[in-house]
Amino acid sequence: MGRYAVIGYPISHTLSPLIHNANFEAKGTADQYSAIAVPPDQLMHIRDTIRSQGLAGFNVTIPHKEKIMEYLDHVDADAMKIGAVNTVSVDGDVLTGHNTDITGYLDAFNQTFGRQHRRILIIGAGGAAKAVHRAHANNGDTVTIAARRMESFQQFRTVDFKAVLISDIPDLDPHDAIINTTPVGMKHEDLFEEMEIPHSIITEDTLGVDLIYQPERTKFLEYFAEGHYMNGMPMLIHQAMDAYTIWTGEQGDIAAVNRKYKAHIGGKS
């Protein structure tokens, strides 16, 4: 039996135990997954937590995705490029950091829309934007990132994208996909109205992605044609299953996890 967990603070809101334990059940294993609250001032003791909990691997969520890196022995190339880790593999005393937000997002995007090179517009320049940017850059896409302030781009470790202000979006050439990486929409706000972005940048062929998964269809996604949008849940599930593969070498049961999540929300957002 393997013991796994997600660490963060606060942590009560996380869906990771639901997702991983649904996968363990579908796979017929005795593995267990829990949520562990780790206050920021206790992160330095992560190795003690690993030993006391008997962890074979763990996920990392806010506010620890960047700070955890200084307590690891190795960090893979993509995680280094964005300066954040969300998955840690444990091999004896050796801790290795990965970022399955990158692979999970790209898996979800390509499964939903098909794989091809596209012109991508990312709205927002925070930690989520860095993962989405890295995914599309790895896919060979042309990426533009829009933020309220140019200073926001100083946290990016690579320059393989075009940086613009949100106010410049109306002057840009059309994009094949628009991704919201901001929290605007979680309280049913309209991203386009909040940020004064004209709806005319969307055509009937434009793809829309919102990393928010509750509500299930944000006002942002309502602007996109049926079959041309995706919320954040597929990314959340795919990144979890990519972590499972890192820990075990096995493929996760995405269909079973999807069914469990649908039952959990009861068809409501």
Rosetta blueprint (number, residue, H / E / L):
1 M L
2 G L
3 R E
4 Y E
5 A E
6 V E
7 I E
8 G E
9 Y L
10 P L
11 I L
12 S L
13 H L
14 T L
15 L L
16 S H
17 P H
18 L H
19 I H
20 H H
21 N H
22 A H
23 N H
24 F H
25 E H
26 A H
27 K H
28 G L
29 T L
30 A L
31 D L
32 Q E
33 Y E
34 S E
35 A E
36 I E
37 A E
38 V L
39 P L
40 P H
41 D H
42 Q H
43 L H
44 M H
45 H H
46 I H
47 R H
48 D H
49 T H
50 I H
51 R H
52 S H
53 Q H
54 G L
55 L E
56 A E
57 G E
58 F E
59 N E
60 V E
61 T L
62 I L
63 P L
64 H L
65 K L
66 E L
67 K H
68 I H
69 M H
70 E H
71 Y H
72 L L
73 D L
74 H E
75 V E
76 D L
77 A H
78 D H
79 A H
80 M H
81 K H
82 I H
83 G L
84 A L
85 V L
86 N L
87 T E
88 V E
89 S E
90 V E
91 D E
92 G L
93 D L
94 V E
95 L E
96 T E
97 G E
98 H E
99 N L
100 T H
101 D H
102 I H
103 T H
104 G H
105 Y H
106 L H
107 D H
108 A H
109 F H
110 N H
111 Q H
112 T H
113 F H
114 G L
115 R L
116 Q L
117 H L
118 R L
119 R E
120 I E
121 L E
122 I E
123 I E
124 G L
125 A L
126 G L
127 G H
128 A H
129 A H
130 K H
131 A H
132 V H
133 H H
134 R H
135 A H
136 H H
137 A H
138 N H
139 N L
140 G L
141 D L
142 T E
143 V E
144 T E
145 I E
146 A E
147 A E
148 R L
149 R L
150 M H
151 E H
152 S H
153 F H
154 Q H
155 Q H
156 F L
157 R L
158 T L
159 V L
160 D L
161 F L
162 K E
163 A E
164 V E
165 L E
166 I H
167 S H
168 D H
169 I H
170 P H
171 D H
172 L L
173 D L
174 P L
175 H L
176 D L
177 A E
178 I E
179 I E
180 N E
181 T L
182 T L
183 P L
184 V L
185 G L
186 M L
187 K L
188 H L
189 E L
190 D L
191 L H
192 F H
193 E H
194 E H
195 M L
196 E L
197 I L
198 P L
199 H H
200 S H
201 I H
202 I L
203 T L
204 E L
205 D L
206 T L
207 L E
208 G E
209 V E
210 D E
211 L L
212 I L
213 Y L
214 Q L
215 P L
216 E L
217 R L
218 T L
219 K L
220 F L
221 L H
222 E H
223 Y H
224 F L
225 A L
226 E L
227 G L
228 H L
229 Y E
230 M E
231 N L
232 G L
233 M H
234 P H
235 M H
236 L H
237 I H
238 H H
239 Q H
240 A H
241 M H
242 D H
243 A H
244 Y H
245 T H
246 I H
247 W H
248 T H
249 G L
250 E L
251 Q L
252 G L
253 D L
254 I H
255 A H
256 A H
257 V H
258 N H
259 R H
260 K H
261 Y H
262 K H
263 A H
264 H H
265 I H
266 G L
267 G L
268 K L
269 S L
